[in-house]
Amino acid sequence: RKDFPLTGFVEVRWDNEEKRVVYEPVRLPQEFRRFDFLSPWEGTDYVLPGDEKAKGS
């Protein structure tokens, strides 16, 4: 019984019709995502209109 998903190269399951263990290649419905933690979006300072005076105080 598989209670949680595992990612590997081979899926192992029991086939009731053939009464044997079946090994099949894993097919993922969605591509594996790569996360870029050194993103250029970090640390940007936006100046809002009318906010110039608040920054100088």
Buried (B, 14 or more C-beta within 10 A) or exposed (E): EEEEEEEEEEEEEEEEEEEEEEEEEEEEEEEEEEEEEEEEEEEEEEEEEEEEEEEEE
